[in-house]
Amino acid sequence: MLATLSDPEIWTALLKIAVINVVLSGDNAVVIALACRGLSPSHQRKAFIVGAGGIVVLMTILTACAAMLMTLPWIQAVGSVLLIWIGIKLLLPEDDGGELGETQHFWSAVKTIIVADIVMSLDNVLGMAGAAKGHLGMLFLGLVITMPLILFGSALMMRMMERFPMLVTAGAALLGYVAGEMAVDDIALHDHIVAHAAWLETVLPIACAIFVVAMGKLMAGRKPTAAAPASLDRGAASSPGAPDLQPETAR
């Protein structure tokens, strides 16, 4: 054990994994901040911890299978579609459903964090797998070490989103941009795009970013309208001049 800890190659590999994970995970911090911004402070901390734990475990498994995963056609294209939907969903207003709604939203945030981070990390796993050189324990430890830094960045990003709501839109646009890059880099599409439509490498990420923001704003604009009649009824019922419509038996 001591011999292993004193091996400079081990520490070099851990440093590489940490640097790769931090440098490539800026967009992951944005996802965590977007997913947790609607939670109460106590649920935010829990979502950070549970989501980070799930990411560490699944990223270890994913990186162990990196060489095989990155040779599968369409996996990044499918992931890009999923990421576009996540970006749109994160722009929608949250429903206020009381304690039960808060609990459901908590698990929805955790699921969003894990799924989005795994999808967005498909193109990062090869770098971490190469740095780990087949040592899964070292990979796991490297992810555990760097997760607090990513969570700190997420917490800082979330505070900035509260002060500057425009950052929420920018974060969703970033997810759309990453989704477009993933689609272009898919093994089944990349060579064909480079040979016949190289302009898509620039245009598609931008188009996906615009699409996510436009669809998110459109759906967010429609969502409150369904709740408007109910809020009007509550306002009317609570107004001083509103008629008392309770049945006689209830009085």
N, C-alpha and C positions, 0 to 999 in steps of 0.2 A: 504493500500500500504506500509506504513512504517513498519507495523507489519510483512508483508511478507519479506521485505528487512532485517529486524532484526532477522529473523528466521535463526539460525545457520544451520539447515538442508538444507535450500536453498543454502547457500554458500558451504556447504560440497558437495552437489550434483553437483553444478557448477564446483567445483574443480575436482571432479571425472570425469565428462564429459570432461573437458579440458585435464586432464592427459591422459585419455584413447585415446582421439582423437589425441593428439600429439605423444604419444608413438606408436600408431598403424598406423600412417600416414606417416612414413618415405618413404614408397614406393609410396605414393600419391605425395609427393614432387618430386620424380624422374619423374613421369609421366608428371607433370606440366612443369618441366624443359625440358624434351625431346620434348614435344609438341610445346613449345614456342621458342626453340633455333633458328629456322629459320626465326623468325619474326624480323622486325625492332624494335628498343628500344621503340618507342611510341606504336606500336601494342602489344609488349610484356606486357606493363603495362595494356593496355586495356583488353588483353586476361586474365591476372591474375585476374583483378577485375570482369569481366563478368563471367569467369569460376568459381571463388570462390563463387560468388553470387548464381549461379546455383547449385553448390554443397551444399551450406547451405540449400537452399530451398528443394532440392530433398532428401538430407540426413535426414532432419526433417520428411518428408513424409515417407521415407523408414524405418526409425527407428520406427515410429508410427506403421508401419505394420510388424515390425521385427518378432514377434512371429509367424505370419502366414507365412511370406516369408520363414523362415528357416525350416519350416516343409514341404515345397513343394519339391517333388523329382525332380531331374535333373536341378534345377535352378542354382546351383553352377557349374554343368558340362557345361551347356550352356554358363554361364558366363566365364568359363575358356577358351572355344574355342574363344569367343569374345576377351578375353584379349591376347591370343596368336596372333590373327590377328593384334591387336593394336600394340603389341610389334614388329612384323615384319614390319608393316607400318611405325613405327617411325624410323626404320633403313634406309628407302629409302631416297635418296637425294631429296631435294625440287626443284620444277620447278621454274625458274625465269620468271614470267609472267607479270611483270610490276605492275602498280597500281591495276588493276583488279585482277591479280593473288595474290597480297598481301592481298586484301580484302577477297578473297575466302579462302586463307590459314589461315587468321585470324579466320574465322568462323569454319574452319576445326579443328584448334587448340583448340578452345573453346569446340567444340563437343567432341573431343578426351579427353580433360581434364575431362569433366563432365561424359561421359560414362565410361571411365576407372576408375575414382575415385569411382563412384557408384558401379561398378562391384567388384573392389578390396575391398570395404568396406562392402560387404555382411557379412563377418565373423566378422566385428567389431561392427555391429549395435546392437547386443544383449547386449554387454557390456554397450554401451551408453544408450540403452533403460532401462536396469536395473538401471543405475545410475540416470536417469531422473525420474524414478518411475511414469511414465504416464504423467508427466508435459511437454507438447510439447513446451510451451513458454520457459521453462527453458532449454530444449534441444536446441532450436533455438538460445537462447542467448549464451549457451556454445559453439556452433559451430561458432557463429560470433566472440566470443572472441579468439578462438584458430586459426581461419583461417589466421590472419596476421602472426602468427608464422610459419605456414605451407608455406605461400607465401614467407616469408623471407628465409626459408630453400630452397625453389624452386629457388629463385633468386641466392642464393649462389651456389647451385648445377649447375645452368646454366652457371655461370661464370667459374666454374671448368671444365665443359664439353668443353667450348671454349678453355681452356688452355690444357686440357688433353682429346683429342677426344676418347681415349679408354674408358672413362667413359660412353659414349653413348652406346657402345656395352654392357658394364656391366649393364647399366640401362635396356636395352632391355632384357638381360638375366634374370634380377631380375623379370621382368614382366612374363617371361616364367616360372620361378620357382614358383611364386605365383599362376599362372594358374594351374600348376601341383598339388599344394597343395589344391587348390579349388576343382579340379576334384576328388581327393582322399577323401576329406571330404564331398562330396555330400551325402545326406541322402540315396539316392537310391543305392549308390555304396560302402559306407564306411564299413558296416558290412560284406559284401561279400568279400571285399578286405582284411580285417583283418583276416577273417576266412580261406581264400584260397590263398591269395597272399599278405601277409603282406610286402614283399620286395618292393611292388609298392609304399608304403608310402615314401620310400627313393629314389627309382629309377625314378619314374614318374616325380617329380619336376625337377630333374637334366636333364632328357631326354627332357622335354619341354623347359628348358632353352637353351639347345644345339640346339634344333630344331628351336627356334625363331632366334637365332644368325645365324645359317647356312642358313635358308631360307631368312632372311633379307639380308645377304651378297650376296647370289646368285642373288636375285631379284635386289639389288642395282647395282651389276656388269652388269646386262643385261640392266638396264634402260638407262644409258648414250649412249649405242651403237645406239639406235634409233635416237638420236639427233646428232650423229657424222657426218653423211653426210651433214646435214644442216650447221653445224659449219664449215666443210671443204669448202662448197660452199661459205660461207660468207668470209672465209679467202682468197679463191682464187680470189673472186671478188674485195677484197680490196687491193690485192697485186699490186705493181707497174707495173709488167709485164702482168697483166691479160688483156685479150682482152675485148673491150667494146662491150657488146652484146645488148645494148639498140637499139630498132627499130629506124629507121630514123625519124619517125614522132614525136618521143619524144624529139628529139634534138632541 
